[in-house]
Amino acid sequence: MPDTASVRPLLEARGLAKRVAGPEGALTLLHDIDLELEAGASLAITGPSGSGKSTLLGLLAGLDTPSEGWVRLAGEEFSALDEDDRARRRGALCAFVFQDFHLVGDLTALENVLLPLELQRAPGAERRARNWLQRVGLEHRLKHFPATLSGGEQQRVALARAFAVEPGLLFADEPTGSLDRANSSHIQELLFELNREAGAALVLVTHDAALAARCQRRLRLEDGGIRELPEPVRLVKP
């Protein structure tokens, strides 16, 4: 058996800081961020509006570069790569689900899920896209454009698109923030069901305490730093 002590985390950040120029000098958004995430694990990042949650997610995903510190993805120092190499690395390992869905308006549901697969030249792309749309309950909506879908249906298309590329790591930024209660509950169930089935690690940014409590670990951003919250109490049915 492999030495578990020598297995590197899938995602790791050390000494992460982000500063931006402000009218009165440098403004520190984040400082002294240390975290790690194992393959298949789930992590919720919480905190008040303006605390830097989306900024931290962008740094972890290589969408932005830190002012200090580093991020490693699958053992490679992500933050040391140039923009093109980060994009290639991100495309090979990661997928995203956003509050605003980010679907292409003039593509059907099927075409939206197909798009990243075709960019990767993935084998069996259409079969995989159809399979994931079926798994999220949208096999009857394949030829529908985003404008003809409800908010919950659009988010399910976004989930299918994210999981169709079989990512090792899924970043979700307020994935249920713009949905009503019924659709939010449905998307939460799908998110964690697909997370378990596909074995993808999950980094989730949310204001929703109930959603965060479903993750294995929870971090709270306050004043630009983080603290780990205790594991939530889980009721066991008799």
C-alpha positions as CSV (number, residue, x, y, z in Angstrom):
1,M,0.0,0.0,0.0
2,P,1.2,3.6,-0.7
3,D,2.5,5.7,2.1
4,T,-0.4,8.0,2.8
5,A,1.9,10.5,4.5
6,S,3.6,11.0,1.2
7,V,0.5,11.6,-0.9
8,R,0.2,15.2,-1.8
9,P,-3.1,17.1,-1.5
10,L,-5.0,17.7,-4.8
11,L,-5.1,21.4,-4.0
12,E,-2.8,23.2,-1.6
13,A,-2.2,26.9,-0.7
14,R,0.4,28.4,1.6
15,G,0.9,32.0,2.7
16,L,-1.6,33.2,0.1
17,A,-2.2,37.0,0.1
18,K,-3.8,39.4,-2.4
19,R,-3.4,43.1,-2.4
20,V,-4.7,45.7,-4.8
21,A,-4.0,49.4,-5.3
22,G,-6.5,51.7,-3.6
23,P,-6.8,55.5,-3.4
24,E,-5.0,55.6,-0.1
25,G,-2.4,52.9,-1.0
26,A,-2.4,49.1,-1.1
27,L,-5.5,47.4,0.1
28,T,-5.1,43.9,1.5
29,L,-8.0,41.6,0.5
30,L,-6.5,38.3,1.7
31,H,-3.6,37.4,3.9
32,D,-1.9,34.4,5.4
33,I,-4.2,31.8,3.7
34,D,-3.2,28.2,4.3
35,L,-5.4,25.4,3.2
36,E,-5.4,22.0,1.5
37,L,-7.9,19.7,-0.1
38,E,-7.6,15.9,-0.7
39,A,-8.9,14.2,-3.8
40,G,-12.7,13.6,-3.5
41,A,-13.1,15.8,-0.5
42,S,-15.5,18.8,-0.1
43,L,-14.7,22.2,1.3
44,A,-17.0,25.2,1.9
45,I,-15.7,28.7,2.1
46,T,-18.1,31.0,3.9
47,G,-18.1,34.6,5.2
48,P,-20.0,37.9,4.8
49,S,-20.3,39.8,1.6
50,G,-17.1,41.5,0.6
51,S,-14.9,39.2,2.7
52,G,-13.0,37.9,-0.3
53,K,-14.6,34.5,-0.9
54,S,-14.8,34.9,-4.7
55,T,-11.3,36.4,-4.7
56,L,-10.0,33.4,-2.9
57,L,-11.7,31.0,-5.3
58,G,-10.2,32.9,-8.2
59,L,-6.7,32.5,-6.7
60,L,-7.2,28.8,-6.0
61,A,-8.5,28.2,-9.6
62,G,-5.6,30.1,-11.2
63,L,-8.0,32.7,-12.6
64,D,-5.9,35.3,-10.7
65,T,-2.4,35.4,-9.3
66,P,-1.5,36.0,-5.6
67,S,0.5,38.9,-4.3
68,E,2.3,36.5,-2.0
69,G,2.4,32.8,-1.5
70,W,1.6,29.9,-3.8
71,V,-1.1,27.5,-5.0
72,R,-0.3,23.9,-6.0
73,L,-2.8,21.9,-8.1
74,A,-2.0,18.1,-8.3
75,G,1.5,18.8,-7.1
76,E,2.3,21.5,-9.6
77,E,2.8,25.1,-8.5
78,F,-0.2,26.6,-10.3
79,S,0.6,30.2,-9.4
80,A,4.1,30.0,-11.0
81,L,2.7,29.2,-14.4
82,D,1.9,31.8,-17.1
83,E,-1.7,32.5,-18.1
84,D,-1.7,30.1,-21.0
85,D,-0.3,27.2,-19.0
86,R,-2.6,27.9,-16.1
87,A,-5.6,27.8,-18.5
88,R,-4.4,24.4,-20.0
89,R,-3.9,23.0,-16.5
90,R,-7.2,24.3,-15.3
91,G,-9.0,22.9,-18.4
92,A,-7.5,19.5,-17.9
93,L,-8.3,19.1,-14.2
94,C,-11.1,21.6,-13.2
95,A,-14.7,22.6,-13.9
96,F,-16.8,25.5,-12.7
97,V,-20.4,26.1,-11.6
98,F,-21.4,29.8,-11.1
99,Q,-24.4,31.5,-9.7
100,D,-25.1,33.1,-13.1
101,F,-24.8,29.8,-15.0
102,H,-22.6,31.2,-17.8
103,L,-24.4,29.3,-20.6
104,V,-24.0,30.3,-24.2
105,G,-27.3,31.8,-25.2
106,D,-27.3,30.7,-28.9
107,L,-26.4,27.1,-28.1
108,T,-28.9,24.4,-27.1
109,A,-28.6,22.6,-23.8
110,L,-26.9,19.7,-25.5
111,E,-24.5,22.0,-27.4
112,N,-23.6,23.8,-24.1
113,V,-22.6,20.6,-22.5
114,L,-20.8,19.4,-25.7
115,L,-18.8,22.6,-26.0
116,P,-16.0,21.9,-23.4
117,L,-15.9,18.2,-24.5
118,E,-15.3,19.2,-28.1
119,L,-12.6,21.7,-27.1
120,Q,-10.9,18.8,-25.3
121,R,-11.5,16.6,-28.3
122,A,-12.9,14.1,-25.9
123,P,-13.9,10.7,-27.3
124,G,-17.7,9.9,-27.3
125,A,-18.5,13.6,-26.6
126,E,-22.1,13.5,-27.7
127,R,-22.8,10.3,-25.8
128,R,-21.3,11.8,-22.7
129,A,-23.2,15.0,-23.0
130,R,-26.5,13.2,-23.5
131,N,-25.7,10.9,-20.5
132,W,-25.1,13.8,-18.1
133,L,-28.2,15.7,-19.2
134,Q,-30.2,12.6,-18.6
135,R,-28.6,12.2,-15.1
136,V,-29.7,15.7,-14.2
137,G,-33.2,15.0,-15.6
138,L,-33.1,17.1,-18.7
139,E,-33.2,14.4,-21.5
140,H,-36.4,16.1,-22.7
141,R,-34.7,19.5,-23.0
142,L,-31.7,18.7,-25.2
143,K,-32.7,21.0,-28.1
144,H,-33.9,23.9,-25.9
145,F,-32.0,27.2,-25.7
146,P,-31.2,28.7,-22.3
147,A,-33.8,31.5,-22.7
148,T,-36.5,28.8,-22.8
149,L,-35.3,27.0,-19.6
150,S,-36.1,27.9,-16.0
151,G,-33.4,29.0,-13.6
152,G,-33.2,25.6,-12.1
153,E,-33.0,23.9,-15.5
154,Q,-30.2,26.3,-16.6
155,Q,-28.3,25.4,-13.4
156,R,-28.8,21.7,-14.1
157,V,-27.3,22.2,-17.6
158,A,-24.4,24.0,-16.0
159,L,-23.9,21.0,-13.6
160,A,-24.1,18.6,-16.5
161,R,-21.5,20.6,-18.4
162,A,-19.2,20.7,-15.4
163,F,-19.3,17.0,-14.7
164,A,-19.3,15.8,-18.3
165,V,-15.6,16.7,-18.6
166,E,-14.9,14.4,-15.6
167,P,-13.0,17.0,-13.5
168,G,-10.8,16.1,-10.6
169,L,-11.8,19.3,-8.9
170,L,-15.1,21.3,-9.1
171,F,-15.2,25.0,-8.1
172,A,-18.8,26.2,-7.3
173,D,-19.4,30.0,-6.6
174,E,-22.8,30.5,-5.0
175,P,-24.3,27.8,-7.2
176,T,-27.8,28.2,-5.6
177,G,-27.7,31.9,-4.9
178,S,-30.2,33.0,-7.6
179,L,-32.6,30.0,-7.2
180,D,-35.9,29.7,-5.3
181,R,-36.1,27.2,-2.4
182,A,-37.4,24.3,-4.4
183,N,-34.8,24.6,-7.2
184,S,-32.0,25.3,-4.6
185,S,-32.8,22.1,-2.8
186,H,-32.8,20.1,-6.0
187,I,-29.5,21.6,-7.2
188,Q,-27.9,20.9,-3.8
189,E,-28.9,17.2,-3.9
190,L,-27.6,17.0,-7.5
191,L,-24.3,18.7,-6.6
192,F,-23.4,16.3,-3.8
193,E,-24.8,13.3,-5.5
194,L,-22.7,13.9,-8.6
195,N,-19.7,14.8,-6.4
196,R,-19.9,11.5,-4.7
197,E,-20.5,9.5,-7.9
198,A,-17.9,11.2,-9.9
199,G,-15.3,11.4,-7.1
200,A,-14.5,15.0,-7.9
201,A,-13.2,17.2,-5.1
202,L,-15.4,20.2,-4.4
203,V,-14.6,23.8,-3.4
204,L,-17.8,25.6,-2.6
205,V,-18.3,29.3,-2.0
206,T,-21.6,30.1,-0.3
207,H,-23.6,32.3,2.1
208,D,-25.9,29.3,2.7
209,A,-25.1,27.8,6.1
210,A,-27.1,24.7,5.4
211,L,-25.3,24.1,2.1
212,A,-21.9,24.7,3.7
213,A,-22.8,22.2,6.5
214,R,-23.0,19.4,3.9
215,C,-19.3,19.8,3.1
216,Q,-16.7,17.8,5.0
217,R,-14.8,20.9,6.0
218,R,-15.8,24.6,6.4
219,L,-13.6,27.7,6.4
220,R,-14.8,31.2,7.3
221,L,-13.2,34.3,5.9
222,E,-13.0,37.2,8.3
223,D,-10.9,40.4,7.9
224,G,-9.0,38.8,5.0
225,G,-7.9,35.7,7.0
226,I,-9.5,32.3,7.5
227,R,-10.5,30.1,10.4
228,E,-11.7,26.6,10.3
229,L,-15.2,26.0,11.6
230,P,-16.0,22.9,13.7
231,E,-17.5,19.9,12.0
232,P,-21.3,20.4,11.9
233,V,-23.4,18.1,14.1
234,R,-25.0,15.5,11.9
235,L,-28.1,13.8,13.2
236,V,-28.2,10.1,12.8
237,K,-31.6,8.6,12.2
238,P,-32.4,5.6,14.4
